Amino acid sequence: MNEGIDISVEFGGLRLGNPVFTASGTSGYADELGEFMDMDRLGGFITKSITAKPRKGNATPRIVETDAGMLNAIGLANIGVERFVEEKLPILGKMKAAVFVNVAGETIEEYLTVVERLANEERIAGFELNISCPNVEKGGITFGTDPELVKEISSAVKNACGAKMLMVKLTPSVTDISVIARAAVEAGADALSLINTFTAMVIDIKTQRPVLANRTGGLSGPAIKPIAVYLVNKVYKEVAKERGIPILGMGGIRTASDAVEFIIAGASAVAVGTASFIEPGCAARIIEGIRKYCVEHNISNIKELVGSVSQ
């Protein structure tokens, strides 16, 4: 039934077997999710954020479930780039999926430290530049809301990438996301990923205090999907289509239907995040669901769907 159906994608110069990635921060360093699904079935894998030095992250509690998603305020907790190279790269190097390292920092120099350390690692296909995290006091979202800072950091990191692909992750917490997308592309970004989480709060009415120790966290999950689809379509129409820049769409994807919706909106690929906490192997199910959709709708190549929404 699947003969003649091509769901492989060209993504920033890379040929991927299918358009489904993991979203950064939701699948650790791959070995965690590997207990629940065959990681080689993925088109791409994005690590949790890596910083120059280890980070403990924010105080607990730092995750709370909401009616249609979750808030997290992890605070970029990670083992640091040196331990990442020693302990996690050997695991990631065995994967068939393209591996992207999400890079974070408090200064441009810290971003560059990570990228320069990893730029020559053959096991890494590229970097996802995290300039949109709402859960850290310094760096993070600060970079991602100012077009000039976006240009500065994207250009600096692109120069340090060598032959590796650079994908810039965009925050929805701006007046016009296309302005930020254009700044990243003009600075050399090979792809864009969007959207990151929305800053939000949950209050315990018994204690009259925020549930999260950080007070606020990043809202993800089904609650943000319609907004994410709109923003992907906006960036596709106003920036990405003209420039030939692929978009990795994310935000509340749980099913193949969700994934296809993002692709029709303009995403060349999609990332599954919060849903993996509920069903760790759902990415594999989504891949097969996309293939089934193509069969049922006589679509021979997934590229036919990208940005196909009627105007």
Secondary structure, DSSP 8 states (H G I E B T S, - for coil): --TT-B--EEETTEEESSSEEE-TTSSTTSTTGGGTS-GGG-SEEE-S-B-SS-B--S-S--EEEETTEEEE---S-B--HHHIIIIIHHHHTT-SSEEEEEE--SSHHHHHHHHHHHTT-TT--EEEEE---TT-SSSTHHHHT-HHHHHHHHHHHHHHHTTSEEEEE--S-SS-HHHHHHHHHHTT-SEEEE---EEE--EETTTTEESSTTS-EEEESGGGHHHHHHHHHHHIIIIIHHHT--EEEESS--SHHHHHHHHHHT-SEEEE-THHHH-TTHHHHHHHHHHHHHHHTT-SBGGGGTT----
